[in-house]
């Protein structure tokens, strides 16, 4: 079974981005991310409505890191320490060497290639440092920008589930994407 250990916390870097641990000072940005109906449009979770909600979300993320079960990073531009997004791995299955990728970024940074760049960095860490065998991403079928990010990073569509999720009084389709370590390495 895969043994995960996030201590010391692994700060990462890419061409334009830094990846660091979330802290309570990030609460305003987390509230902006998780409280915006457009940002949360394809994420079936209640909107954050207060700094307390944001702080609770940060605590959940950091508790998972402390438990060595899942990891998420605050993503920042290299020239600033301000959090512009949250990205990382959750629902990890160490017994199957598998984890799930998740990401969200503030709307003013959409369409600039930041998520594609970040995902590339996180895949490298997951496959070559953590030694995962496979990574999945589960998205709302209507989220075409997210689908493009996954495809650019070598993910392949594994399944399309029709009206399998009920949230906000509507049934939605879910699409599951995946990538294996050997598929990732073949892209390099």
Secondary structure as GFF3:
##gff-version 3
##sequence-region A 1 188
A	DSSP	beta_strand	12	13	.	.	.	ID=ss1
A	DSSP	beta_strand	17	20	.	.	.	ID=ss2
A	DSSP	three_ten_helix	24	26	.	.	.	ID=ss3
A	DSSP	alpha_helix	27	35	.	.	.	ID=ss4
A	DSSP	alpha_helix	51	66	.	.	.	ID=ss5
A	DSSP	beta_strand	71	77	.	.	.	ID=ss6
A	DSSP	beta_strand	83	93	.	.	.	ID=ss7
A	DSSP	three_ten_helix	94	96	.	.	.	ID=ss8
A	DSSP	beta_strand	98	105	.	.	.	ID=ss9
A	DSSP	three_ten_helix	107	109	.	.	.	ID=ss10
A	DSSP	alpha_helix	114	128	.	.	.	ID=ss11
A	DSSP	beta_strand	134	140	.	.	.	ID=ss12
A	DSSP	alpha_helix	144	152	.	.	.	ID=ss13
A	DSSP	beta_strand	156	167	.	.	.	ID=ss14
A	DSSP	beta_strand	170	180	.	.	.	ID=ss15
A	DSSP	alpha_helix	181	187	.	.	.	ID=ss16
###
